[in-house]
């Protein structure tokens, strides 16, 4: 086949079937006219190499086809690229933080498998990163191809500006260290120290970040994604003790999951909208109320765990009788057997639950006060 026809076939393969014939006919006339002009100038027929030179002047088949192709000429156009870049940066930072936290838990949980934990951490990061970038690119390509223009491309609010700090590694570092919030451009440390409101906002952002990380880890552990060794059994001098959860935990599985997810969502809002203090206070109230309700249900259930050692079984139970000075004194006199251990756990966990419920009640009062006094 003539080199020109092979060139035209390569271009035609990149075009839609509807317009292919007309475009190839136009392109063939252009090429043949150049060939004829060259032959007339030389006074002879062109060789294959000379025809190839003309085709090289016209351009690469893929580039030539792109000149005629309808629709966007890029996968992610200049209008969508800033949004793609922001999503990629923020998502990669979040994935890296979560993988680092999971790696830390695995190393502390089983130090012997340090190398395997490192490998799994890198594998998890790269898998999540590739999935994120692929999803963002696919979404951007679809929007670019079909000309979709969501409202957020042209309409935005001043209140949304703090959310864009999620793609700033310096801001995440400042939140982790509890330092003042990083702002655009150069900032004066002396001015930040004098700005009480800025320090308060920074402290709350730091608390929200740590609470978000803790809540995310808890949710992953609660649904079985993360495994913490040593929770299902522990050792005593008399031997290994197996721990079995009571039925109340199965009954409260969905409420506890919903409560934890709601708490992490409010913490995420604290990072995305650090200025919306009254809104966060309003949302924290029902979350704290849910925590009090879950605590009371556990308190009423009494039976929390069962400890088993050989043919001996002892129940870890909560209740008002365990929240007393006498119960605390009994802990000091308890032995190391399975029954004494169950009694100790019953008292300690009962006190912990009561303190947590009181803290949640105080948090409800605190958030109500914040709603009454703060202004966004």
C-alpha positions in Angstrom: 0.0 0.0 0.0 1.2 3.5 -0.8 2.6 5.4 2.2 0.1 8.1 1.8 -2.8 5.7 2.1 -1.3 4.1 5.2 -1.0 7.6 6.7 -4.6 8.4 5.9 -5.8 5.2 7.4 -3.9 6.0 10.6 -5.6 9.4 10.8 -9.0 7.9 10.0 -8.7 5.4 12.8 -8.7 8.4 15.3 -11.9 10.0 13.8 -15.5 9.4 14.4 -17.3 7.3 11.7 -19.7 10.1 10.9 -17.1 12.7 9.8 -14.3 10.3 8.7 -14.9 10.2 5.0 -15.2 14.0 4.5 -12.1 14.7 6.6 -10.0 12.1 4.9 -11.0 13.3 1.5 -10.0 16.8 2.4 -6.7 15.7 3.9 -6.0 13.5 0.8 -6.5 16.5 -1.5 -4.1 18.5 0.7 -1.4 15.8 0.6 -1.7 15.1 -3.1 -1.5 18.8 -4.0 1.8 19.1 -2.1 3.1 15.9 -3.8 2.1 17.3 -7.3 3.7 20.6 -6.6 6.9 18.9 -5.5 6.9 16.6 -8.5 6.4 19.5 -10.8 9.3 21.4 -9.2 11.6 18.3 -9.5 10.3 17.2 -12.9 9.9 13.6 -11.8 7.9 11.3 -9.5 8.7 11.4 -5.8 10.4 8.5 -4.1 8.9 6.9 -1.0 11.3 8.8 1.3 10.3 12.2 -0.3 6.6 11.4 0.2 7.4 10.5 3.9 9.1 13.9 4.3 5.9 15.6 3.1 3.8 13.6 5.6 6.2 14.6 8.4 5.7 18.2 7.5 1.9 17.8 7.8 2.3 16.2 11.2 1.9 13.2 13.4 -1.3 11.2 12.6 -2.6 11.6 16.1 -2.0 15.3 16.2 -3.6 15.8 12.7 -6.6 13.8 13.8 -6.9 15.9 16.9 -7.3 19.1 14.8 -10.4 17.7 13.2 -11.9 15.9 16.2 -14.8 17.5 18.0 -15.1 17.9 21.7 -12.3 18.7 24.3 -8.7 18.4 23.3 -7.5 17.4 26.8 -8.5 14.9 29.5 -8.6 17.5 32.2 -8.9 21.0 30.9 -7.5 24.2 32.4 -10.8 25.1 34.0 -11.1 21.8 35.9 -7.4 21.2 36.6 -7.3 23.4 39.8 -10.1 21.4 41.3 -8.5 18.1 40.3 -5.2 19.3 41.8 -6.9 20.4 45.1 -8.7 17.0 45.4 -5.5 15.1 44.7 -3.4 17.0 47.3 -6.0 16.9 50.0 -6.8 13.3 49.4 -3.2 12.2 49.4 -2.5 14.0 52.6 -5.5 12.3 54.3 -4.5 8.8 52.9 -0.9 9.3 54.1 -2.0 10.3 57.6 -4.4 7.4 58.0 -1.8 4.9 56.7 0.9 6.3 59.1 -1.6 5.9 62.0 -2.4 2.3 60.9 1.3 1.6 60.6 1.9 2.9 64.1 -0.8 0.7 65.6 0.5 -2.4 63.8 4.0 -1.7 65.0 3.0 -1.3 68.6 0.6 -4.2 68.4 3.1 -6.7 66.9 6.7 -5.3 66.9 8.0 -8.6 65.5 6.3 -8.0 62.1 7.8 -4.5 61.7 9.0 -5.2 58.1 5.7 -6.6 57.1 3.9 -3.6 58.6 6.1 -1.2 56.7 5.4 -3.1 53.4 1.6 -3.1 54.1 1.7 0.6 54.9 3.4 1.5 51.6 1.0 -0.9 49.7 -2.0 0.7 51.4 -0.8 4.2 50.5 -0.1 3.5 46.9 -3.3 1.5 46.4 -5.3 4.3 48.0 -3.4 7.0 46.0 -3.9 5.3 42.7 -7.6 4.7 43.4 -8.0 8.4 44.4 -6.2 9.8 41.4 -8.0 7.4 39.0 -11.4 8.3 40.4 -10.6 12.1 40.2 -9.3 11.7 36.7 -12.3 9.7 35.5 -14.7 12.2 37.0 -12.9 15.1 35.5 -12.7 13.4 32.1 -16.5 12.7 32.1 -17.2 16.3 33.0 -14.8 17.6 30.4 -16.2 15.3 27.6 -19.8 16.0 28.2 -19.3 19.7 29.1 -20.8 19.3 32.6 -20.4 22.5 34.7 -21.4 22.0 38.3 -22.4 25.1 40.3 -19.2 25.0 42.3 -17.1 25.9 39.2 -18.5 29.4 39.2 -20.4 29.9 42.4 -18.5 29.8 45.8 -19.0 31.3 49.2 -16.6 33.1 51.4 -17.4 30.7 54.2 -16.0 27.8 52.1 -12.5 29.4 51.9 -11.1 27.6 55.0 -11.9 24.2 53.4 -9.2 24.8 50.8 -6.6 24.7 53.6 -7.0 20.9 53.6 -4.6 20.7 50.7 -1.9 22.6 52.7 0.6 20.3 54.4 1.8 23.2 56.6 -1.7 23.6 58.0 -1.9 19.9 58.9 1.4 20.1 60.5 0.4 23.1 62.5 -2.8 21.3 63.6 -0.9 18.2 64.7 1.6 20.2 66.7 -1.0 22.5 68.2 0.7 25.6 66.7 -1.1 28.6 65.4 -3.1 28.2 62.2 -1.0 28.8 59.1 -2.3 31.7 57.1 -1.6 32.9 53.5 1.7 34.7 53.2 4.1 35.7 56.0 2.6 35.8 59.5 3.8 37.5 62.6 4.3 35.2 65.6 4.0 38.1 68.0 0.7 39.1 66.5 -0.6 35.5 66.7 0.4 35.4 70.4 -1.7 38.5 71.0 -4.6 37.2 69.1 -6.6 35.2 71.6 -9.3 34.2 69.2 -6.7 32.9 66.8 -5.1 30.7 69.5 -8.5 29.4 70.5 -9.3 28.5 66.9 -6.0 26.8 66.5 -6.4 24.8 69.7 -9.9 23.7 68.6 -8.6 22.7 65.1 -5.9 20.6 66.8 -8.4 18.9 69.0 -10.7 18.3 66.1 -7.8 16.8 64.1 -6.8 14.4 66.9 -10.4 13.5 67.6 -11.0 12.9 63.9 -8.0 10.5 63.8 -9.1 8.7 66.9 -12.7 8.4 65.7 -11.6 7.1 62.3 -9.4 4.5 64.0 -12.2 3.4 66.3 -14.6 3.1 63.4 -12.2 1.0 61.4 -11.6 -1.2 64.5 -15.3 -1.4 65.3 -16.2 -2.7 61.8 -13.3 -5.1 61.8 -10.9 -3.4 59.4 -8.2 -3.0 62.0 -7.3 -5.7 64.5 -5.7 -4.9 67.9 -4.1 -8.0 69.4 -4.5 -8.9 73.0 -8.2 -7.9 73.3 -9.6 -11.4 73.1 -7.3 -12.9 75.7 -4.7 -11.9 78.3 -2.4 -13.7 80.6 -2.5 -14.1 84.4 -0.1 -16.0 86.7 -2.6 -18.9 86.7 -2.7 -19.0 82.9 -4.4 -17.5 79.8 -7.8 -15.9 80.2 -10.2 -15.7 77.2 -12.5 -12.7 76.9 -16.0 -13.0 75.5 -18.2 -10.0 74.8 -21.7 -10.0 76.2 -24.8 -9.8 74.0 -25.3 -6.1 74.8 -22.4 -5.2 72.4 -24.1 -6.9 69.5 -27.3 -5.1 70.3 -25.5 -1.8 70.4 -23.3 -2.4 67.4 -25.3 -0.1 65.0 -25.9 2.7 67.5 -22.3 2.8 68.6 -21.2 2.8 64.9 -23.6 5.6 64.1 -22.4 7.6 67.1 -18.8 7.2 66.2 -19.4 8.2 62.5 -21.4 11.2 63.6 -18.6 12.3 65.9 -16.0 12.0 63.2 -18.2 13.9 60.8 -18.5 16.8 63.3 -14.7 16.7 63.8 -14.2 16.8 60.0 -16.5 19.9 59.9 -14.3 21.5 62.5 -11.3 21.2 60.1 -13.2 22.2 57.0 -15.1 25.1 58.6 -13.0 26.3 61.5 -15.0 29.5 61.8 -18.4 27.8 62.1 -18.1 27.5 65.9 -21.8 27.7 66.7 -22.7 25.1 64.0 -20.2 22.7 65.5 -21.5 23.3 69.0 -25.1 22.7 67.8 -24.1 19.4 66.1 -22.0 18.2 69.1 -25.0 18.4 71.4 -26.9 15.4 69.9 -23.7 13.5 69.5 -22.9 13.8 73.2 -26.5 13.0 74.0 -26.1 9.8 72.0 -23.0 9.0 73.9 -24.8 9.4 77.2 -27.7 7.2 76.0 -25.2 4.4 74.9 -23.4 4.7 78.3 -26.7 4.4 80.1 -27.7 1.3 78.1 -24.4 -0.3 79.0 -24.9 0.6 82.6 -28.4 -1.0 82.6 -27.2 -4.1 80.8 -24.7 -4.8 83.7 -23.2 -7.9 81.9 -20.3 -6.7 79.7 -17.8 -9.5 79.3 -17.1 -13.0 80.4 -13.7 -14.2 81.5 -12.9 -17.9 81.0 -9.9 -19.8 82.3 -10.2 -23.5 81.9 -13.5 -24.6 83.5 -13.8 -21.3 85.4 -16.0 -18.5 84.1 -16.5 -15.0 85.7 -18.7 -12.2 84.5 -17.5 -8.6 84.2 -20.6 -6.6 85.3 -21.3 -2.9 85.8 -23.8 -1.2 87.9 -24.4 1.2 90.9 -22.9 -1.3 93.3 -19.5 -1.0 91.6 -19.4 2.8 91.7 -18.6 3.3 95.4 -15.7 3.8 97.7 -16.2 0.3 99.1 -15.8 -1.2 95.6 -12.5 0.8 95.1 -11.2 -0.5 98.4 -12.1 -4.1 97.4 -9.9 -3.6 94.3 -6.9 -3.0 96.5 -7.5 -6.2 98.3 -8.4 -8.3 95.3 -6.2 -11.3 94.3 -4.9 -12.4 90.9 -7.4 -15.1 90.1 -10.0 -15.0 87.3 -12.9 -14.1 89.7 -10.9 -11.3 91.4 -9.8 -10.0 88.0 -13.4 -9.9 86.9 -14.4 -8.0 90.0 -11.5 -5.5 89.5 -12.5 -5.0 85.8 -16.2 -4.5 86.8 -15.3 -1.8 89.3 -12.7 0.0 87.0 -14.9 -0.1 83.9 -17.9 1.1 85.9 -16.1 4.1 87.1 -14.7 4.8 83.7 -18.2 4.6 82.1 -19.6 6.9 84.8 -16.8 9.5 84.3 -17.3 9.3 80.5 -21.0 9.9 80.9 -20.4 12.9 83.2 -17.9 14.3 80.8 -20.5 14.0 78.0 -23.1 15.8 80.1 -20.6 18.6 80.9 -19.8 18.8 77.2 -23.5 19.2 76.4 -23.7 22.1 78.9 -20.5 23.6 77.4 -21.8 23.4 73.9 -25.0 25.1 74.9 -23.0 27.9 76.5 -20.9 28.2 73.3 -24.1 28.5 71.2 -25.3 31.3 73.4 -22.1 33.3 73.5 -20.2 32.6 70.2 -20.9 34.2 66.9 -19.7 32.7 63.6 
